[in-house]
Amino acid sequence: MKAIIAVPATFALVYRAYSHKSLTPLGIFAAALTAAAHAIHPWNLPFVLLCVFFLAGTRVTKIKADVKAGLTLSSQGTTGGEGPRTHVQVLANSLMASILTLLHAYQLRTRRDAVVAHREIPDGSFCYRWGGDILVVGIIANYAAVCADTFSSELGILSRSSPRLITSLSLRKVPRGTNGGVTLWGLIAGLLGSMIIVAAALMFLPFCGEDTKGRIGGGESWTVGQKATLAWGLSIWGALGSLLDSFLGGWFQRSVRDVRSGKIVEGDGGVRVLTSNDVDSHAPERFEEKATAGPKAKVLHGEGANAVEKQPNPPQANLDGSSSKDPYDPKDKHRGAHFGDLKPTRVAESGWDLLDNNDVNFLMAFTMSVSAMALAGWYWNVPLDSILKA
């Protein structure tokens, strides 16, 4: 991509992310590096797809943001909703595309050097021909999948119908924001996001045409049917990426529900959320750390960072499991301030605690990109090792 276009466009993206608070400072830095990696490519396509994904993704995030904020809770105790995205989230969505972009840029430059320096006729082309470089398919598939996932998550949560857990055999209803929860409107929104990326790709992909036929590094013109096959294939593939993300999230990412409100608790920046059992398992460590709080409180008369007020001990249970006094009895006028503390406030709704949201997003993007290249190579009879050849 020409520097006269890439440099001001990158600064414009950085300024928009800063002014709209779409990204954290480290997120802006990661986005700038990602934009630079995409701008190295001779074609405009990778950089355009990055821009379209960023602009479309941040736009749907703002749609009814106040409504979505009330549908979930933040792990920090505030209302939910998507805050500024971190550098980890940026890389989870774009790292695979960046790698493929750099590989294809190297492939094109090697092809050019073979013609200019060695007067050799390359096997590949400088334009994009039918059955051409499958790395390009992987780049488009990456952004089609992550854009579909973003649209599905941000718009599907606004559906009037309750989401169904896709990993449940009974497709049971789950709270909004549950990993693996899907709605019909969310699936349609995912297809829309994928089609937006593919439409941009068709506009900026340098297809081989009549003017390239017979030239060195050229190719035959695309027919309308071939373009339609590529467009619909990539659009559907991107939408399937949203479904794959739901399966991965439903299986390997734990969803935590707040017992009091019934809402899903979201981790800031896509990180894991602890349940009450996780917190209780670290209670002895916290007790040891606070062992000096009592003497310190006496000396400082209750002042100091580690000085804490002694809380009344909860009633002890009898050997048979019953309690001598019910701490939850609303008729008890003398119950302590610890009322309700013995019951867990956060419980696991679904999924195993193996991956966080960023892990799931990267795994989905990686899987959809690689599998799209493999499928295109099979359909076009192009071997996968062609990605290493000029």
Beta strands, then each sheet from edge to edge (+ up, - down):
strand 1: 73-74
strand 2: 164-165
strand 3: 181-182
strand 4: 255-258
strand 5: 264-266
strand 6: 346-350
sheet 1: 1+ 5+ 4- 6+
sheet 2: 2+ 3-
end
